[in-house]
Amino acid sequence: MEKDALRDLLETLHNKYNNADFIENDPISIPHSFGTKENIEISGFFASAIAWGNRKSIVKSAMQMMKYMDNQPYDFVTTASEKEIQHLSTYVYRTFNGQDFIYFVRALRQFCIKFESIGNFFEREFINSRDIRTVLSLFRSHFFNIRHDRHCEKHLSSIDRGAACKRLNMYIRWMVRKDRRGVDFGLWKNIPMSALYLPLDVHSGNTGRAFGLLARKQNDWKAVEEITQNLREFDASDPVRFDFALFGAGINQLKINID
């Protein structure tokens, strides 16, 4: 496909999926149900942490997580008693179990004590490094710096091990991107949209390969860098906005003539 034709296709798909209608059936609907920055950050982190599998099931389970936290995720993370935290042990979504939930609450509490918020950490470390890759590595290191069962580590991908870090990149996209479409939040203003990386998953990966944006077969970090770099040719200031196009076309299995 010629570059101009591909640009037109990406823009068409972006316009189709980057709008308020996208929110209801997507995990991003969870943070959209809150009005304060603190609750948006915490609820968004939990929703993104379990964002694999069927989207309907993800949204349902993320809503259940919020109910466990009395629909006040920030207050729960920062002030819940030990008895209230232990109540989380009955939660389960696929391989994310109650003990994982408990650890994530404890780890986020440490972040809120030390850095005031998740956003403060990401913005501070980005200002220091100017590189999201460094921030992803540091975030995971800090997140697991208190005693924990290694089982919960599988729910926070490691860029240092070459993982695509789809869920973390998706969460960062939610918090950083800002446009007039009303889907992403634009809360972390000290991180430019140009610095973001695509939240690569099976859908966006397959579409990217079909469009000639990705040659690498594995959906790993090298693939993330490859497809993001190619998307920067179409919008250097906001390459990740095409996540809507690639994911939307992939999950809806659109049959597109790319000859």
HUUR-V497855 format. One record per backbone hydrogen bond with DSSP energy under -1.0 kcal/mol. CO is the residue of the C=O (numbers start at 1). NH is the residue of the N-H. If there is no record, write none. Layout:
# HUUR-V497855
co: (CO;CO)
nh: (NH;NH)
This chain:
# HUUR-V497855
co: (2;3;4;5;6;7;8;9;10;11;12;13;14;17;19;20;23;26;27;28;30;31;36;37;38;39;40;41;42;43;44;45;46;48;50;54;55;56;57;58;59;60;61;62;63;64;65;66;67;69;72;73;74;75;76;81;82;83;85;86;87;88;93;96;97;98;99;100;101;102;103;104;105;106;107;108;109;110;111;117;118;119;120;121;122;123;124;125;126;131;132;133;134;135;136;137;138;139;140;142;149;150;151;152;153;158;159;162;165;166;167;168;169;170;171;172;173;174;175;175;187;188;192;193;198;201;202;203;204;205;206;207;208;209;218;220;221;222;223;224;225;226;227;228;231;231;238;239;240;241;242;243;244;245;246;247;248;249)
nh: (6;7;8;9;10;11;12;13;14;15;16;17;18;19;22;23;26;29;30;32;33;34;40;41;42;43;44;45;46;47;48;49;50;51;52;58;59;60;61;62;63;64;65;66;67;68;69;71;70;72;76;77;78;79;80;85;86;87;88;89;90;91;96;93;101;102;103;104;105;106;107;108;109;110;111;112;113;114;115;121;122;123;124;125;126;127;128;129;130;135;136;137;138;139;140;141;142;143;144;145;152;153;154;155;156;163;162;221;169;170;171;172;173;174;175;176;177;185;187;188;189;191;195;196;200;205;206;207;208;209;210;211;213;212;220;224;225;226;227;228;229;230;231;232;234;235;241;242;243;244;246;247;248;249;250;251;252;254)
